[in-house]
Amino acid sequence: ISSYEEFMKRHPMSKYIPQAMDALNNARSYIDNRLDNGATPYEDVFGINLTIGNSSISVISPRQDVVIIVQSEEFNGLVVAHAYVRKGEDYVFNLPNGTYLTSFYSGTGWNPDKKIGRCQGAFVDGEHFMKYYLTTLNNESQSFDFSPYTGDNRLYDVCDREDIFR
């Protein structure tokens, strides 16, 4: 939304103003739309989640709605689990022991028709893309605690959409 508004402010005489206005109005119509906590919006691309194992990755109280994508290093980056986690809620992935790369795609307002890479469904405003370093789990848990009281200052790699959605 903000990118359309910025474009129209910077280029008020552009011939693309009508298209930007249409896109802006479409995005605004989804600004309050959210998925259920734990939904798997990209199952048609990534497949069903692995749900058993002796290790886990938990996401605690994100400050925005976020899609978590978990890739397995043992399987050449294959996505083994993903889920939509609502702002202020928690979610746990149960996984086999292994090495994982965890990616975070956050934003506001869910448009089920918007494409992002090979996937369908995306946020309409405030998109952010981050990755966390590889984590090896052996009968243990990795937590990503985004609650405002933890002071969690881990270093996440900011990335772009192509790093997550190829």
C-alpha positions in Angstrom: 0.0 0.0 0.0 2.7 2.4 1.0 4.6 1.8 -2.2 1.6 2.8 -4.3 1.0 5.9 -2.2 4.6 6.9 -2.6 4.6 6.4 -6.3 1.5 8.6 -6.7 3.0 11.3 -4.5 6.3 11.3 -6.5 4.7 11.0 -9.9 1.3 12.7 -9.8 1.3 13.3 -13.6 2.3 9.7 -14.5 0.1 7.9 -17.1 0.2 5.0 -14.6 -1.7 6.8 -11.9 -5.1 5.1 -12.8 -3.4 1.6 -12.6 -1.7 2.5 -9.3 -5.1 3.7 -7.9 -6.8 0.5 -8.9 -4.0 -1.6 -7.3 -4.1 0.6 -4.2 -7.8 0.1 -3.8 -7.5 -3.6 -4.3 -4.8 -3.8 -1.7 -6.8 -1.8 0.8 -9.7 -4.2 0.4 -7.5 -7.0 1.9 -5.8 -4.9 4.7 -7.8 -6.6 7.5 -7.8 -10.1 6.0 -5.8 -12.8 8.0 -5.4 -16.5 7.9 -6.0 -18.8 10.8 -3.0 -19.5 13.1 -1.2 -22.6 11.8 -2.7 -22.4 8.3 -0.4 -23.7 5.5 -1.1 -21.3 2.5 1.6 -22.8 0.2 0.8 -26.5 0.6 0.2 -26.8 -3.1 3.8 -25.8 -3.8 5.7 -27.0 -0.7 3.6 -30.1 0.1 2.3 -31.2 3.5 4.4 -30.4 6.6 6.5 -32.9 8.4 4.8 -33.3 11.7 6.8 -35.9 13.6 10.2 -35.9 15.2 12.2 -35.4 18.3 13.1 -31.8 17.7 11.1 -28.6 17.3 11.1 -25.1 16.2 8.8 -22.7 17.9 7.7 -19.2 17.1 6.5 -17.1 20.0 4.4 -14.0 19.7 5.4 -12.3 16.5 4.7 -8.6 16.3 3.2 -9.0 12.8 1.5 -11.9 11.0 4.2 -14.0 9.6 4.7 -17.0 7.4 7.5 -19.3 8.7 9.2 -21.4 6.1 11.5 -24.3 7.3 14.0 -25.8 4.8 16.1 -28.9 5.4 19.8 -28.7 4.8 20.0 -32.5 4.5 17.5 -32.4 1.6 19.2 -29.5 -0.4 17.0 -26.8 0.9 13.7 -28.6 0.4 10.9 -26.9 2.4 9.8 -29.4 5.0 7.3 -27.2 6.9 5.6 -23.8 6.8 2.8 -22.1 8.6 1.1 -18.8 9.0 1.4 -17.4 12.5 -0.8 -14.6 13.7 0.5 -11.6 15.5 0.6 -12.3 19.2 0.1 -16.1 18.9 2.5 -19.0 19.0 3.2 -22.0 16.8 5.4 -25.1 17.1 6.9 -27.3 14.3 7.8 -30.9 15.3 10.6 -32.0 13.1 13.1 -34.9 12.8 16.7 -34.2 13.9 18.6 -32.3 11.3 19.9 -28.9 10.1 17.3 -26.3 9.2 17.2 -22.8 7.7 14.2 -20.8 9.0 12.8 -18.0 6.9 10.3 -15.3 7.9 7.9 -13.5 5.6 5.8 -10.9 7.5 3.3 -8.2 6.7 -0.2 -6.9 7.0 -3.4 -7.9 5.1 -3.5 -11.2 3.3 -4.5 -11.3 -0.4 -5.2 -15.0 -1.4 -4.9 -14.0 -5.1 -1.5 -12.2 -4.9 1.4 -14.2 -6.4 4.8 -14.3 -4.7 7.3 -16.5 -6.6 5.6 -19.8 -7.4 3.2 -19.3 -4.5 -0.2 -17.8 -4.4 -1.2 -15.7 -1.4 0.8 -12.8 0.0 0.7 -9.8 2.3 -0.5 -6.5 0.8 1.5 -4.0 3.0 4.6 -3.8 5.1 6.3 -6.9 3.6 9.6 -8.0 5.3 11.8 -11.0 4.5 14.3 -12.4 6.9 16.4 -15.6 7.4 17.9 -17.1 10.5 21.3 -18.9 10.3 21.3 -22.6 9.9 20.3 -24.5 13.1 21.2 -28.1 13.8 18.7 -29.8 16.1 19.4 -33.1 17.8 16.5 -33.9 20.2 16.2 -30.2 21.1 14.2 -27.1 20.4 14.9 -23.8 18.7 12.7 -20.9 19.8 12.2 -17.6 17.9 10.7 -15.3 20.6 9.4 -12.1 19.1 7.5 -11.0 22.2 8.3 -7.3 23.0 9.5 -8.2 26.5 12.3 -10.7 25.6 14.8 -8.2 24.3 15.7 -10.9 21.8 18.4 -9.2 19.6 19.4 -12.1 17.5 21.0 -11.3 14.2 18.7 -12.2 11.4 19.7 -11.8 7.8 17.4 -9.4 6.0 16.8 -10.8 2.5 14.6 -10.2 -0.5 11.7 -12.2 -1.7 13.8 -14.1 -4.2 15.8 -15.6 -1.4 12.7 -17.2 0.0 10.3 -17.5 -2.9 12.3 -18.8 -5.9 
